[in-house]
Amino acid sequence: MKINHSISPKTFSGKRTRQKILLIENDLPLREILIEIFADYLFSVKGFEYTENLHELALRFQPDIIIVDYLLPKINGDELCRQIKTKAETATIPVILFSAFDNAVKSKEASNWDAFIAKPFDLDELIKTIKRLIFKRKNNTQLHPSRHL
């Protein structure tokens, strides 16, 4: 898998708060690489090969963002995203769906993911997307706190 990367981790280190990423990726080598890279960017990461109940994991871990592979055993990332976006407690958590399966892009209306990243992906694009979505969520929470009760 090709991962392009040119942004330094220090570019986003700012406050040194450890924002949390929940990663669902069944490709072990990719999952391990992403966990290591995200840690370099001062993220706290929980990575899982698979889950049938992403909502439960999200409630337990309280991530700032969720990254889900589209093609997973038994249930696809699209359905996992739907679990998050249809529950009030987790609906505001941004979800990035990523896949080499181009038809996943067509599923936006049904699952309401916040961003799609095609594999192979550019790491700079992924990091920028993560930061943008976390920033957007935090600003919306501060501007509209009653929306997220």
Summary of the structure (lengths in Angstrom):
residues: 149
radius of gyration: 14.5
end to end distance: 40.4
largest distance: 42.6
contacts: 445
relative contact order: 0.16
helix: 46%
strand: 17%
